[in-house]
Amino acid sequence: MPGDWAWREVIKAYNWDRLEAAYEMTLSFGMGSDGSRGIFFRRIEAEFLTRKASVQEKVNAWLTVEYIPDQNPNPPALIQGIVAACDEIARRLNWAHGPPVMVSVIAEEADAPWMPGRNGYFIDKYPYDKICIPNFSAQDPYRLHSVVIHEYTHEIVQDLTRGKAPTWLNEMVAVTAQGGPSPEVVAKYASGQLSWLDPARLQRQFVREYAGQGDWDRYNAYQQSACIGKYLVDLKGEQAIGDLLRAFSDNSFLKELAMRAMNSSPSEEALKQVYGMGEKDLFERALEWLTGRS
């Protein structure tokens, strides 16, 4: 049974997008005695299957698109759709493209119920960040636009916050950018049919999601984050969310020291700077706002 050192090598290869090496090592090491590494293996497998048959087209200074020609018969339309979605959300959040990104259209054969991030995902890799989207989304202009908006927003959040945003806030921005919460779910939160989680519990819900647990819990976690985003947009508009992200990394050295001394999180400080309230108040006021709209 390989030790943690071996899996560190797998993770290192994956994070550098050396997919053949990562895939071969996982085949050698197995999924662990309890199968706990199976989710990670499925992701490696999907990206490796794609890499074997794909071509890569460098579109501009910051974007490369990876796709399988036989499965994507109209590359110009695919690339145009990806660029349009990236440009739109960059404009909406007042952000300039810069960090290198690869958008990879995952092989059709990798689309299976056990595939993690089946509807798309963003990974912080080297020497580029990577967005993986399902092949079925690439074939439909509306779906393509929606999934790229969501995943490229994660790139913007990571860049502006320097990776300091909690998951609930990261997903809040992405789902808000994608179109906001489902009206049916908004009504259920407003009426009390769905439990409204506090910041710590909502964050834990996303951790459970990454462990592969609870489809409905996962969906509701995204939807609650989107409800909070809807409230913030109502308060100050969408561009203020860009200001919120920038507030994560505009503190002086002394301010950072003071935050650490007071055990204040970056998200708490950023929310107070832009909206005049911390996480707890935000969650409470967002629920009151939803209830008042019902």
Disulfide bonds with the S-S distance in Angstrom:
none
